[in-house]
Amino acid sequence: MDFRDKTLTCRDCSKPFTWTAGEQHFFREKELINIPARCPHCRSARKAKLGLPDRAQTEVTCAKCSQQTSVPFVPRNGNPVYCSPCLTSIRAAEAADAALAVAAP
């Protein structure tokens, strides 16, 4: 799908903000349904008010394609870490394998 930047209106401050094509792609990959209702500033302010910390990002190398990426956690126990596109393809392959296993007599 071809994503284009969209202008949305913030629920809290009523100011316009841009929902970028990259953010829309991320939402699609993560299967998120609801579009952002708040601008980045109001979103951060709301998280601070609720006492929610910003997620710390950790720079890692994808175990499949060797691309640099960042993840919102600290990798532990030597488990492989994947970039978003590789993780999506791995999950799709696992789902297909599971579907075949269920369909097998």
C-alpha positions in Angstrom: 0.0 0.0 0.0 1.2 3.5 -0.8 1.2 5.7 2.2 1.1 9.5 2.1 1.5 12.0 4.9 -1.8 13.0 6.4 -2.8 16.1 8.5 -4.8 15.2 11.6 -6.2 17.4 14.3 -5.1 16.9 17.9 -7.8 15.9 20.3 -6.3 17.9 23.2 -4.9 21.1 21.7 -6.9 21.1 18.4 -3.7 21.9 16.4 -3.0 20.1 13.2 -0.1 17.6 13.1 1.3 15.3 10.5 0.9 11.6 10.6 3.8 10.6 8.4 3.8 7.9 5.8 6.5 6.1 7.9 4.3 6.2 10.9 1.4 4.8 8.9 3.6 2.0 7.6 4.6 1.2 11.2 1.0 1.1 12.3 0.2 -1.3 9.4 3.2 -3.6 10.3 2.1 -3.7 14.0 -1.5 -4.2 13.0 -2.5 -1.1 15.0 -6.1 0.0 14.2 -6.6 3.4 15.8 -5.0 6.4 14.2 -3.2 8.9 16.5 -5.6 11.2 18.2 -3.0 13.5 19.8 0.0 15.4 18.4 3.5 14.2 19.6 3.7 17.1 22.1 0.3 16.3 23.7 1.1 12.6 23.6 4.3 13.1 25.5 2.6 15.4 28.0 -0.1 12.9 28.6 2.4 10.1 29.2 4.3 12.3 31.7 1.1 13.2 33.5 0.2 9.5 33.8 3.7 8.7 35.0 4.5 6.6 31.9 8.2 6.7 31.0 9.4 7.1 27.4 10.6 3.9 26.0 14.3 3.7 25.8 15.5 2.5 22.4 18.5 0.2 22.1 20.5 0.1 18.9 21.0 -3.5 17.6 22.0 -5.5 14.5 19.2 -7.6 13.0 20.1 -11.3 13.3 18.6 -12.0 9.8 19.7 -9.2 7.5 22.4 -7.5 9.6 20.8 -4.0 9.3 21.1 -1.6 12.2 17.8 -1.0 13.9 16.5 0.1 17.2 14.2 -1.8 19.6 12.3 -0.6 22.7 13.9 -3.1 25.0 17.4 -4.4 26.1 18.1 -7.7 24.4 18.9 -10.5 26.9 20.0 -14.1 27.1 21.6 -14.1 23.6 18.2 -14.3 21.9 18.2 -13.1 18.3 16.8 -9.6 17.6 15.2 -8.7 14.3 14.4 -5.5 12.5 10.7 -4.9 11.9 10.5 -6.1 8.3 12.4 -9.4 9.2 10.3 -9.9 12.2 7.1 -9.5 10.1 8.3 -12.0 7.6 9.4 -14.5 10.3 6.0 -14.2 12.0 4.2 -14.7 8.6 6.2 -17.8 7.9 5.5 -19.2 11.4 1.8 -18.5 10.9 1.8 -20.3 7.6 3.6 -23.3 9.1 1.1 -23.4 12.0 -1.8 -23.3 9.5 -0.2 -26.2 7.5 0.2 -28.2 10.7 -3.4 -27.7 11.7 -4.6 -28.6 8.1 -2.5 -31.8 8.0 -4.5 -35.0 8.6 
